[in-house]
């Protein structure tokens, strides 16, 4: 198949979160299975940096970067890259299927118009963006009224990361027969036996007898990191030999989180590392005793899979859609600081429970979230979309 992937941000723009990472992983896996994969994306890398080369072949993926009008606007998720219009208009007929990432963005408007005009099937993967769960409610409703609902209805397939996201699409009136539940996936072999314990702790001067509680992700209000800091304060009253590591790029919350840590007298107990990627990120998982995902809402989190792959137990709040899977391989708590603190204490002090969670997490990766099985499901979705497009 000749596949066009459209994502407002793509490799190496990992500062934009899990959507970039998961779309990058699936693109590489599709290439590995013999497909011709092209990506159209903006040139943003982070708030301050742009991609210099506007065309790149990486891991077999053909990546076209288009200049966005403002990197600052892009960082606030207003991504406009006008060069995309002519590129899609002139080239969309060369592809068998188009894959849209995200529900409300400039690229989807352009892609829907030309895909419909030239009869090219497209699928859309909202990646948690269907609900009006945070900010900009009026703008989102306006987008949905003018374009959003039509983009969803005209899609030949809607890819939901979880059953919860599938239910959200159905409630919006989408055809249940066009919805495919396909989780994110990772390649467990990338995490096996090449990381040694102690390297991350050495970098930040963390003693070997100190428990490390880790959050890793964008520092955004929706991530619920303030709840984690409050829970950590409660935890320290019961066991003092703990350190909280908060790693990730600032996406609007860093100053408030630092102020909260100061207010709770946690200056010596909380480390803000800033963004970490690649090898250093894996070192952080390996040297942590528990990974916490305290989000107000989360459709799916690559970080949970990465933590399991690195042998780190996981605790999530029940508002995360992946919580159903975590129940089989971790601890799920209510969005309550006392309950979260108790969950952290439980997993830190119960070595048998911690090891069991890790074993079960690795089993889930092998049997459910392995990139090979996930890619096979994605292929099936594409083929069905193509057949559906030809029959209509």
C-alpha positions in Angstrom: 0.0 0.0 0.0 1.0 3.6 -0.5 0.0 5.3 2.7 -0.1 9.0 3.5 0.2 9.9 7.2 -0.9 13.4 8.2 0.2 14.6 11.7 0.6 18.3 12.6 3.9 17.3 14.4 6.1 14.3 13.7 9.6 13.0 14.4 11.7 14.5 15.9 9.0 16.7 17.6 8.5 14.4 20.6 7.9 17.5 22.8 4.4 17.5 21.4 3.6 14.3 23.3 2.5 10.7 22.7 0.7 11.2 19.4 4.0 12.0 17.7 5.7 9.0 19.3 2.9 6.5 18.5 2.4 7.7 14.9 6.2 7.5 14.4 6.3 3.9 15.8 3.4 2.7 13.6 4.9 4.4 10.5 8.2 2.5 11.0 6.3 -0.7 11.6 4.3 -0.3 8.3 7.5 0.3 6.4 9.0 -2.8 7.9 6.0 -4.8 6.6 6.7 -3.6 3.1 4.4 -0.5 2.7 5.3 2.8 1.2 4.8 5.4 3.9 4.9 9.1 3.4 4.3 11.7 6.1 3.1 15.3 5.6 3.7 17.4 8.7 4.7 20.9 9.9 8.3 21.9 10.5 7.9 22.5 14.3 10.1 20.6 16.7 9.2 22.4 19.9 8.3 25.9 21.1 11.6 27.4 19.9 12.9 25.0 17.2 12.1 24.2 13.6 13.2 21.4 11.3 15.9 22.7 9.0 15.6 20.1 6.2 12.2 20.1 4.6 12.5 16.6 3.3 13.9 13.6 5.2 14.0 9.9 4.7 14.2 8.3 8.1 13.8 4.6 9.0 12.3 4.2 5.5 9.7 6.9 6.1 9.5 9.7 3.5 8.9 12.8 5.6 7.8 16.2 4.1 8.0 19.1 6.5 6.0 22.3 5.7 6.7 25.7 7.2 4.2 26.6 9.9 3.3 30.3 10.2 4.4 30.6 13.8 6.2 28.2 16.1 4.7 30.0 19.1 1.2 29.4 17.8 2.1 25.9 16.9 3.2 25.2 20.5 -0.3 26.3 21.6 -1.7 23.8 19.0 -2.6 26.4 16.4 -0.7 24.8 13.5 -1.1 26.3 10.1 1.3 25.3 7.3 -0.1 26.6 4.0 2.3 24.6 1.8 0.3 21.5 2.7 -2.6 22.6 0.5 -0.9 22.4 -2.8 1.0 19.2 -1.7 -2.2 17.4 -1.0 -4.0 18.8 -4.0 -1.2 17.7 -6.4 -0.3 14.3 -4.8 -3.3 12.8 -3.0 -4.2 10.7 -6.0 -0.9 8.9 -5.7 -1.9 7.2 -2.4 -4.2 4.3 -1.6 -5.3 5.6 1.8 -4.8 8.6 4.0 -4.4 8.4 7.8 -5.3 11.6 9.8 -4.0 12.0 13.3 -6.1 14.2 15.7 -9.7 15.4 15.3 -9.5 19.2 15.1 -6.7 20.7 13.0 -5.9 22.5 9.8 -4.6 19.4 8.0 -7.9 17.5 8.3 -9.9 20.2 6.6 -7.5 20.2 3.6 -7.3 16.4 3.5 -11.1 15.9 3.7 -11.7 18.3 0.8 -9.2 16.7 -1.6 -9.8 13.1 -0.5 -13.5 13.5 -1.1 -12.9 15.3 -4.4 -10.6 12.6 -5.8 -12.2 9.6 -4.2 -9.3 8.6 -1.9 -10.3 6.9 1.3 -9.2 8.3 4.6 -9.2 7.1 8.2 -9.1 9.3 11.2 -7.5 8.6 14.6 -8.7 11.2 17.1 -6.2 10.2 19.7 -8.2 11.4 22.7 -9.3 14.7 21.2 -13.0 13.9 20.7 -14.3 15.2 24.1 -14.4 18.8 25.0 -12.5 18.0 28.1 -10.2 21.1 28.4 -10.2 24.7 27.4 -11.2 26.3 24.1 -14.7 24.8 24.3 -16.4 27.4 22.1 -13.7 27.1 19.4 -13.9 23.3 19.4 -17.7 23.4 19.1 -17.4 25.9 16.2 -14.8 23.6 14.5 -17.1 20.6 14.9 -20.1 22.5 13.5 -18.3 23.7 10.4 -15.9 20.8 9.7 -15.5 18.3 12.5 -18.6 16.2 12.3 -18.3 16.0 8.5 -14.7 14.9 8.7 -15.7 12.1 11.0 -18.7 11.0 9.0 -16.9 11.0 5.7 -14.0 8.9 7.0 -14.0 5.3 5.9 -12.6 4.3 9.3 -12.4 5.8 12.8 -9.5 4.4 14.8 -10.2 4.4 18.6 -7.4 3.7 21.0 -9.7 2.2 23.6 -13.3 1.0 24.0 -14.0 4.3 25.8 -12.9 6.3 22.8 -15.1 4.1 20.6 -18.1 4.8 22.8 -17.4 8.6 22.5 -17.5 8.3 18.7 -20.7 6.4 18.8 -22.3 9.0 21.0 -21.4 11.6 18.4 -23.5 9.6 15.9 -20.7 7.8 14.1 -21.4 4.5 12.3 -20.3 1.7 14.7 -19.3 -0.5 11.7 -16.6 2.0 10.8 -14.9 2.1 14.2 -11.8 0.1 14.9 -10.3 -0.3 18.3 -6.5 -0.3 17.8 -4.3 0.5 20.8 -0.8 2.0 20.6 2.0 -0.5 20.4 5.7 -0.8 21.1 8.5 -3.1 20.2 9.5 -4.8 23.4 12.9 -5.8 21.9 13.9 -2.2 21.9 13.8 -2.2 25.7 15.5 -5.5 26.5 18.8 -5.9 28.3 20.7 -2.9 27.2 20.1 -0.5 30.1 21.9 -0.7 33.4 20.4 0.4 36.7 22.0 3.4 38.5 22.8 5.7 35.5 19.9 8.1 35.9 20.4 8.2 39.7 24.1 9.0 39.1 23.2 11.9 36.8 20.9 13.5 39.4 22.7 12.4 42.6 20.0 10.2 43.9 21.1 7.6 46.5 20.5 4.0 45.8 18.5 3.5 49.0 16.0 6.3 48.0 12.7 5.3 46.4 12.1 7.2 43.1 8.5 8.1 42.1 8.4 9.1 38.5 6.1 11.2 36.3 7.1 11.6 32.6 5.1 13.6 30.1 4.1 17.1 29.1 3.7 19.5 32.0 0.1 20.4 31.2 -2.9 21.0 33.5 -4.7 18.0 32.1 -1.9 15.7 33.3 -2.9 16.1 37.0 0.7 16.6 38.2 -0.5 18.9 41.0 -2.5 16.0 42.4 0.7 13.8 42.4 2.7 16.5 44.2 0.0 16.7 46.9 -0.1 12.9 47.2 3.7 12.9 47.5 3.5 15.3 50.4 1.2 12.9 52.2 3.4 9.9 51.3 6.5 11.6 52.9 4.6 11.7 56.3 4.6 7.9 56.2 8.0 7.2 54.5 10.6 9.9 54.1 13.2 8.1 51.9 11.4 9.0 48.7 12.1 11.4 45.8 9.6 12.7 43.2 11.0 13.1 39.6 8.9 15.2 37.2 10.3 14.9 33.7 8.9 16.5 30.6 8.6 19.7 28.5 6.7 22.7 30.0 3.3 22.9 28.3 1.9 25.6 30.6 2.2 24.2 34.1 5.9 24.3 35.1 5.8 27.5 37.1 2.6 26.6 39.0 4.0 23.2 39.8 7.3 24.6 41.1 5.3 27.1 43.2 3.2 24.2 44.6 6.3 22.3 45.5 7.7 25.3 47.3 4.5 25.9 49.1 4.5 22.4 50.4 8.2 22.6 51.4 9.2 20.0 48.9 12.1 21.8 47.3 14.6 19.1 48.3 12.2 16.3 47.4 11.1 17.1 43.9 13.3 17.2 40.8 12.1 18.9 37.6 14.4 17.5 34.9 13.0 19.3 32.0 12.3 17.3 28.7 14.2 14.0 28.4 14.1 11.7 25.4 15.6 8.6 23.9 18.2 6.8 26.0 17.9 9.2 29.0 14.1 8.7 29.2 14.6 4.9 29.4 17.2 5.3 32.1 14.6 7.3 34.1 12.1 4.4 33.9 14.7 1.8 34.8 15.9 3.7 37.9 12.4 4.5 39.2 10.5 2.3 41.6 7.0 3.3 40.3 5.6 5.3 37.4 2.5 7.5 38.0 0.0 8.7 35.5 -2.4 11.0 37.4 -4.2 12.6 34.4 -7.6 14.2 34.5 -8.2 12.6 31.1 -6.0 10.4 29.0 -7.2 8.4 26.0 -4.0 6.2 25.9 -0.5 6.7 27.2 2.7 5.4 25.6 4.4 6.1 28.9 2.5 3.2 30.6 3.7 0.8 28.0 7.3 2.1 28.2 7.3 1.8 31.9 6.2 -1.8 31.7 8.8 -2.6 29.0 11.5 -1.2 31.4 10.3 -3.3 34.3 8.7 -0.4 36.2 5.3 -0.9 38.0 2.6 1.6 37.2 -0.2 3.5 39.0 -2.8 5.4 37.1 -6.0 7.3 38.0 -9.3 5.8 37.0 -9.9 8.8 34.6 -7.3 7.3 32.2 -8.8 5.1 29.5 -5.9 2.7 29.8 -6.9 2.0 33.4 -8.9 -1.1 32.4 -5.6 -2.6 31.2 -3.7 -1.4 34.2 -6.1 -3.2 36.5 -4.5 -6.4 35.1 -0.9 -5.2 35.7 -0.8 -2.3 38.2 -2.8 -0.2 40.6 -5.8 2.1 39.6 -6.8 4.8 42.1 -9.4 7.5 42.3 -8.3 11.1 41.6 -7.8 11.6 45.3 -4.4 12.6 46.8 -4.8 10.3 49.9 -5.7 7.3 47.8 -2.9 8.0 45.4 -0.4 8.3 48.3 -1.7 5.0 49.7 -1.3 3.3 46.3 2.3 4.5 46.0 3.2 3.4 49.5 1.7 0.0 48.8 3.7 -0.7 45.7 6.9 0.7 47.2 6.8 -1.5 50.3 5.4 -4.7 48.8 8.2 -6.1 46.6 6.1 -9.2 45.7 3.3 -6.9 44.4 5.8 -4.7 42.5 7.3 -7.7 40.7 3.9 -9.2 39.9 2.8 -5.9 38.3 6.0 -5.8 36.2 5.5 -9.4 35.0 1.9 -8.8 34.1 2.7 -5.6 32.3 5.3 -7.3 30.2 2.9 -10.0 29.4 0.3 -7.4 28.2 2.9 -5.9 25.9 3.8 -9.3 24.5 0.1 -10.3 24.0 -1.8 -7.1 23.4 0.4 -4.1 22.8 3.1 -5.7 20.7 3.7 -3.5 17.6 3.5 -6.5 15.3 -0.1 -7.3 16.3 -1.1 -3.6 16.4 0.3 -3.0 12.9 -1.6 -6.0 11.6 -4.8 -4.5 12.9 -3.9 -1.1 11.3 -3.3 -2.8 7.9 -6.7 -4.5 8.2 -8.3 -1.1 8.9 -6.6 0.4 5.8 -7.7 -2.5 3.5 -11.3 -2.3 4.7 -11.3 1.5 4.2 -10.1 1.0 0.7 -12.7 -1.6 -0.1 -15.4 0.5 1.6 -14.3 3.5 -0.5 -14.5 1.5 -3.8 -18.0 0.2 -2.9 -19.4 3.7 -2.3 
